[in-house]
Amino acid sequence: MEKVSIPSNFFIPMPVMLVGTLVNGKANFMTAGWCSRANANPPMILCGINKAHFTSQGIRDTRTFSLNIPSSDLVEKTDYCGLVSGKTVDKAKIFDVFYGALRTAPMIRECPVNLECRLIQTVELPTNYLFIGEIAGAFAGAAFIKDGKPDFRAIDPLLLTMPDNSYWKLGEYIGNAWGIGAKLKKGG
């Protein structure tokens, strides 16, 4: 396969999240695509957010945040939360907001999956903060759990691709991780 040079800001598809926090005592949400698992035990997740975002202020002040996984039917509200600033617009009013044990990490009831996180570390990068949070609580609607595990077809998460800035839906199942390559591991 011949390789060609591509823009350095090209990324693989990323899960879309609605990041929640309290800013000046009010619930605020922003759309983010730069979130990933960071540690297994204790469970931690990370999220890269531009320093200038209103949400960054709230996370640094409260030391908590939530990650809400929207389904594709929430794409309009999800995109809206990335278009307007919480400095001037109350984005929480378009959602049914609830809180877990942390009490300062607002979550969105309409999202299939919600994670409330306690800030463990902030890494300062040139334009972004990398917020690393320990997952203090995880919530899912019963319709999104199958045999005790997340049912990703039902969750129907949004994916983001860059630099084309496009939303996508999850594709088809093709096999089990750490299993589908077992034949090659055995030599053939």
DAJO-V29069 format. One line per field, one symbol per residue. burial: + if it has 16 or more other C-alpha atoms within 10 Angstrom, else -. A space follows every 10 residues. Layout:
burial->???
This chain:
burial->---------- --++++++++ +++---++++ +++++----- ---+++++++ +--+++++++ -+++++++++ ++--+-+++- +---++---- ++----+--+ ---+++++++ +++++++++- -+-----+++ ++++++---+ ---++----+ ----++++++ +-----++-- ---------- --------
